Each structure stands twice: as structure tokens, then as C-alpha cells.
Amino acid sequence: MLTRRTVLAALVAVNLMLLTGLLLSVNSLPQAHAQRRGAAGDYVAVTCRADKDYDALYIVDLSTRNLHCFVPNRQRTGQMAYGGMRNLERDFKAK
């Protein structure tokens, strides 16, 4: 019959093997890639809180340097309404 010390040693050995296998399988975390420059369409999309109840969607057209704003429509049907456009090149031009 196995002694208590033998069973404990076997359980510790099994746990060490499981830990080693876990560490070897997750040796590096996967990289997360956001929208990369030069992607199709040359756009960057960003969301931000516009009000306590909803977020706005900003889309920057990198080729024309225009910032477009979209907000949820007033009926809250899930559709977006166009909020306007700013020319970032003109807005940030040094005077």
C-alpha cells in the first residue's frame, strides 16, 4: 500500500509536469494588430463617448486628411447619422 508521503510526492510531480507543459505552450503571447497604415482604403476608425448614452464614430481619411463623425440616429434604430466633417490639414496648419 502507498504511503501518504509517496502519494504527495506523485501529486507534486504531476503538478510540476502540468505547469511545465503550460509554460511551454504559452511561451509568447499573440500580437494584436490594430488598423495598420496603408490598409485598404487608407482609413482609421476611432470611437469615443459623445454623451452618457452613446458613442460617436470618427473616421479619418488619411489620403485627404478629413475627419468624419457619425453618431446614432435619434430614433435609436441602430443606424448612424452623419455628424459632419473637418479638414485636419487646414485645422492644424501653423499660422
Buried (B, 14 or more C-beta within 10 A) or exposed (E): EEEEEEEEEEEEEEEEEEEEEEEEEEEEEEEEEEEEEEEEEEEBEEEEEBEEEEEBBBBBBBEEBBBBBBBBEEEEEEEEEEEEEBEBEEEEEEE
